[in-house]
Amino acid sequence: MKLVQSLSPLIFSLLVLISSSTSNASVLEDACKSFAANHADIGYDYCIRFFQADKGSATADKIGLAAIAVKIATAAAKGTTKHIAALKASEGDKRRKGCLSSCAEVYSSAVDNLGEAAKGIASRSAAGFQDAVTVLSAARDVPDTCEEGFRELGQPSPLADDDAEFTKESAVALAVTSAISPPTML
Protein backbone atom coordinates (compact mmCIF):
# COMPACT_ATOMS: atom_id res chain seq x y z
CA MET A 1 0.00 0.00 0.00
CA LYS A 2 2.85 2.38 0.83
CA LEU A 3 4.32 1.72 -2.60
CA VAL A 4 1.05 2.72 -4.29
CA GLN A 5 0.80 5.87 -2.15
CA SER A 6 4.38 6.87 -2.93
CA LEU A 7 3.91 6.26 -6.65
CA SER A 8 0.63 8.18 -6.85
CA PRO A 9 2.21 11.67 -7.00
CA LEU A 10 4.70 10.43 -9.58
CA ILE A 11 1.99 8.91 -11.76
CA PHE A 12 -0.13 12.04 -11.43
CA SER A 13 2.83 14.24 -12.43
CA LEU A 14 3.56 12.01 -15.40
CA LEU A 15 -0.06 12.17 -16.56
CA VAL A 16 -0.08 15.95 -16.26
CA LEU A 17 3.15 16.17 -18.24
CA ILE A 18 1.83 13.90 -21.00
CA SER A 19 -1.46 15.77 -21.09
CA SER A 20 0.33 19.11 -21.25
CA SER A 21 2.65 18.13 -24.09
CA THR A 22 -0.24 16.60 -26.05
CA SER A 23 -2.27 19.75 -25.49
CA ASN A 24 0.59 22.01 -26.62
CA ALA A 25 1.31 19.83 -29.64
CA SER A 26 -2.33 20.20 -30.61
CA VAL A 27 -1.97 24.00 -30.21
CA LEU A 28 0.74 23.93 -32.88
CA GLU A 29 -1.22 21.53 -35.06
CA ASP A 30 -4.41 23.58 -34.68
CA ALA A 31 -2.55 26.80 -35.49
CA CYS A 32 -1.08 25.27 -38.64
CA LYS A 33 -4.42 23.75 -39.69
CA SER A 34 -6.07 27.14 -39.29
CA PHE A 35 -3.22 28.78 -41.19
CA ALA A 36 -3.44 26.25 -44.04
CA ALA A 37 -7.19 26.72 -44.34
CA ASN A 38 -6.60 30.37 -45.21
CA HIS A 39 -3.27 29.95 -47.00
CA ALA A 40 -3.61 26.84 -49.16
CA ASP A 41 -0.81 28.10 -51.39
CA ILE A 42 1.62 27.86 -48.46
CA GLY A 43 0.02 25.00 -46.55
CA TYR A 44 0.07 23.00 -43.35
CA ASP A 45 3.39 21.22 -43.96
CA TYR A 46 5.22 24.51 -44.48
CA CYS A 47 3.73 25.87 -41.26
CA ILE A 48 4.89 22.84 -39.27
CA ARG A 49 8.40 23.03 -40.81
CA PHE A 50 8.49 26.76 -40.10
CA PHE A 51 7.88 26.18 -36.39
CA GLN A 52 10.29 23.24 -36.22
CA ALA A 53 13.06 25.84 -36.55
CA ASP A 54 12.43 26.59 -32.86
CA LYS A 55 12.22 23.62 -30.50
CA GLY A 56 10.09 25.68 -28.09
CA SER A 57 7.20 25.60 -30.54
CA ALA A 58 6.39 22.00 -29.60
CA THR A 59 5.32 23.10 -26.13
CA ALA A 60 4.22 26.67 -26.80
CA ASP A 61 0.76 28.08 -26.26
CA LYS A 62 -0.82 30.45 -28.81
CA ILE A 63 1.03 33.49 -27.50
CA GLY A 64 4.29 31.55 -27.46
CA LEU A 65 3.75 30.50 -31.07
CA ALA A 66 3.17 34.12 -32.07
CA ALA A 67 6.40 35.16 -30.34
CA ILE A 68 8.31 32.31 -31.99
CA ALA A 69 6.90 33.18 -35.42
CA VAL A 70 8.00 36.78 -35.05
CA LYS A 71 11.44 35.67 -33.87
CA ILE A 72 11.88 33.42 -36.92
CA ALA A 73 10.64 36.12 -39.30
CA THR A 74 12.99 38.65 -37.69
CA ALA A 75 15.97 36.35 -38.21
CA ALA A 76 14.98 35.93 -41.86
CA ALA A 77 14.63 39.69 -42.38
CA LYS A 78 18.06 40.26 -40.80
CA GLY A 79 19.55 37.55 -43.01
CA THR A 80 18.03 39.14 -46.11
CA THR A 81 19.39 42.53 -45.05
CA LYS A 82 22.90 41.02 -44.91
CA HIS A 83 22.36 39.35 -48.29
CA ILE A 84 21.30 42.68 -49.78
CA ALA A 85 24.44 44.37 -48.41
CA ALA A 86 26.62 41.71 -50.05
CA LEU A 87 24.79 42.10 -53.37
CA LYS A 88 25.08 45.89 -53.24
CA ALA A 89 28.81 45.67 -52.64
CA SER A 90 29.32 43.69 -55.83
CA GLU A 91 26.68 45.39 -58.04
CA GLY A 92 28.04 47.63 -60.78
CA ASP A 93 24.77 48.72 -62.40
CA LYS A 94 23.47 51.94 -60.79
CA ARG A 95 19.82 51.12 -61.41
CA ARG A 96 20.07 47.64 -59.89
CA LYS A 97 22.07 49.09 -57.01
CA GLY A 98 19.21 51.59 -56.50
CA CYS A 99 16.72 48.72 -56.34
CA LEU A 100 18.91 46.95 -53.82
CA SER A 101 19.10 50.14 -51.75
CA SER A 102 15.30 50.33 -51.73
CA CYS A 103 15.13 46.69 -50.67
CA ALA A 104 17.65 47.37 -47.90
CA GLU A 105 15.45 50.18 -46.61
CA VAL A 106 12.24 48.16 -46.53
CA TYR A 107 13.90 45.13 -44.95
CA SER A 108 15.57 47.33 -42.34
CA SER A 109 12.17 48.80 -41.59
CA ALA A 110 10.74 45.27 -41.38
CA VAL A 111 13.34 44.34 -38.76
CA ASP A 112 12.29 47.37 -36.70
CA ASN A 113 8.59 46.57 -37.19
CA LEU A 114 9.10 42.96 -36.18
CA GLY A 115 10.82 44.19 -33.02
CA GLU A 116 7.70 46.24 -32.27
CA ALA A 117 5.53 43.18 -32.95
CA ALA A 118 7.59 41.16 -30.48
CA LYS A 119 7.10 43.86 -27.84
CA GLY A 120 3.35 43.95 -28.51
CA ILE A 121 3.06 40.18 -28.12
CA ALA A 122 5.20 40.21 -24.97
CA SER A 123 2.90 42.83 -23.45
CA ARG A 124 0.02 40.31 -23.56
CA SER A 125 -2.38 43.24 -23.85
CA ALA A 126 -5.15 43.76 -26.39
CA ALA A 127 -3.48 46.97 -27.57
CA GLY A 128 -0.13 45.21 -27.84
CA PHE A 129 -1.61 42.44 -29.96
CA GLN A 130 -3.36 44.96 -32.18
CA ASP A 131 -0.10 46.85 -32.65
CA ALA A 132 1.66 43.57 -33.47
CA VAL A 133 -0.94 42.71 -36.11
CA THR A 134 -0.62 46.17 -37.65
CA VAL A 135 3.16 46.04 -37.98
CA LEU A 136 3.09 42.42 -39.14
CA SER A 137 0.69 43.44 -41.90
CA ALA A 138 3.21 46.08 -42.98
CA ALA A 139 6.06 43.56 -42.86
CA ARG A 140 4.12 41.24 -45.13
CA ASP A 141 4.25 43.89 -47.88
CA VAL A 142 8.06 44.17 -47.79
CA PRO A 143 8.90 41.44 -50.35
CA ASP A 144 6.48 42.81 -52.94
CA THR A 145 7.83 46.33 -52.45
CA CYS A 146 11.36 45.00 -52.95
CA GLU A 147 10.44 42.99 -56.05
CA GLU A 148 8.59 45.94 -57.62
CA GLY A 149 11.80 47.82 -58.36
CA PHE A 150 13.24 44.92 -60.32
CA ARG A 151 9.95 44.41 -62.18
CA GLU A 152 10.05 48.08 -63.21
CA LEU A 153 13.57 47.54 -64.57
CA GLY A 154 12.38 44.46 -66.41
CA GLN A 155 15.15 42.44 -64.79
CA PRO A 156 15.11 39.36 -62.60
CA SER A 157 15.47 40.01 -58.91
CA PRO A 158 18.49 38.53 -57.16
CA LEU A 159 16.30 38.46 -54.04
CA ALA A 160 13.40 36.46 -55.48
CA ASP A 161 14.05 33.43 -53.25
CA ASP A 162 14.59 35.55 -50.11
CA ASP A 163 11.44 37.53 -50.86
CA ALA A 164 9.35 34.41 -51.51
CA GLU A 165 10.49 32.87 -48.22
CA PHE A 166 9.89 36.04 -46.22
CA THR A 167 6.41 36.31 -47.75
CA LYS A 168 5.59 32.88 -46.29
CA GLU A 169 7.24 33.54 -42.95
CA SER A 170 5.53 36.86 -42.45
CA ALA A 171 2.21 35.27 -43.45
CA VAL A 172 2.60 32.65 -40.71
CA ALA A 173 3.58 35.28 -38.13
CA LEU A 174 0.62 37.48 -39.05
CA ALA A 175 -1.89 34.62 -39.10
CA VAL A 176 -0.79 33.15 -35.76
CA THR A 177 -0.74 36.56 -34.08
CA SER A 178 -4.11 37.54 -35.57
CA ALA A 179 -5.66 34.32 -34.23
CA ILE A 180 -5.02 35.27 -30.62
CA SER A 181 -8.31 36.33 -29.14
CA PRO A 182 -8.70 38.56 -26.06
CA PRO A 183 -9.75 35.71 -23.71
CA THR A 184 -6.43 33.91 -24.32
CA MET A 185 -4.46 37.02 -23.39
CA LEU A 186 -5.10 36.71 -19.68
N, C-alpha and C positions, 0 to 999 in steps of 0.2 A: 504494500500500500504506500509506503514511504517513497518507493521508487516512482510510482505513478504520480504522487504529489510533487515530487521534485522535477519530474519531466513535464508536468503540465505547463509551467511558464515558458519552458523552452519550445514546446509544441505550439503554444499560442503565439509566441514571437515569430516562429517560422511561418505559421499560417498568415500572420499579418504581413510579413515580408513578401511572401509569394503573392498574396492578394494585392499588395501595393505595387509590385513590379508588373503584374498583369494589368492592373488598372492604368498605370502610366504607359505601358506599351500600347494599350488601346487608345490612350490619348493621342499618341503619335499616329497610330493607324487611322483613327477617326479624323485627325487633322489632315492627313494626306488624302483620305477618301473624299473629304469635303473639298479640298483643294482641287483634286482631279475632276470632280464633278463640274467645276466651273472653269477648269483649264485643261480640257481634254488634249489640247495640243502639247502640253508639257507632261501631264500624267502623274499617276500615283507612284510608279516606280522611280521616276526622277525625284519626287518629293522625299521618298524614303532614303534614296542615295544621298540627297542633299543633307538630310539630318544626320546620316551616318558619319559625316565629317566631324561631328562632335559627339563623343561618347555619352555626354550628359543628356542627350535628347532621349535616350531609351527610358530614362526615369523622370523626365521633366513633365510638369503640368503645362497647361495652355500658356501661361505667362512665361514660363521657362522656355517653351518652344519659340515664342515670339522673340525673346531675348537672344536665343541661340541663332535664329534665322537672321536677325539683324547683325549679329557678330560675324556670321559667315559671309553675308553680303558686304559688310564693311571690309573684311579681308580681301574679298574679290575686287572691290573698288580700289583699294590701295594697291593691289597687284597690277591692276590695269593702269593706274596712274604711273607706276614705275615702268611698265611696258611702253607707255606713251613717251615718257622721257627718253628712253633708249631709242625709240623710233625717231623722235625729233632730232636727237644728236647725230643721227646718220642720214637724215633726209636733206637732199640738196635742192629739191623743188620748192620754191617759196609758197606756192599755192597749197601744196600738200602739207607743208610745214605749218601753214596757217590753219588748216583743218585740224592738224594734230594739236595745235595750241588751243583751239576751241574745245577739243575733246578733253584736253588736260584741265581746262577750266571747269567743265561740267562734271567731270569725275571728282575733281577736288571738292567741288560744292557737294557732290553726293556723299563723300566721306564725312563732311561736316554735318550734312542732314542726317546721315545714319547715326552719327554720334548723338544728335538731338533725339532721334527715335529711341535709341537705347536709354537715354535719360527719362524719356516719357514712359517707357515700359517699366523701368526701375521704380518710378514714382508710384506705380500701382493705383493711380488716380484716374478718374474718368477724363479729366482734362489732359492728363499726360498721355493716355491712350489715343485720344483724339489728335493731339499734336503729332504723335508717332505715325498715325495713319496719314495725316496730311503730308509730312515730310517723306514718308515712304512712297506716297503717290508721286511726288516730285522726282524722287530717285528713279522710279520706274521709267520715266521719260528720258533719262540720261542717254541710254544707248541709241535711241532714235535720233536725238539731237546730234549726237556724235556722227552717226552714219549720214545724216542729211548733208553735211559739208562735202563728203566724198561723192554722194549722189549728184550734187550740183556740179561737181567737177567732171562727172561722167567717168570716174575712176573707181576701181575696186578699193575697198577700205582694208587697210592692214589690221584693223581692229574688229573685223567682222565676227570672228570667233569669240573674242572677249565680250563684245557687245551682246551677242546672242546668249552667252552664258549669264551675263549680268541681268539680262532681261528676265530669264527664268528665276534667278536667285532673288531678284527684287520682287518678282511676282509671288514667290512663296512667302517672303517676309511680310509683304503687304497683306496677303490673304490670311495668314496665321494671326497677325496682329489685329486685323479687322474683325476676326471671328471671336475675339474676346468680348464677352458681354459684361455689363456692369455688375451682375451678381457674382461673377467669378473673380472680381477685383478685390474682394474683401480679404 
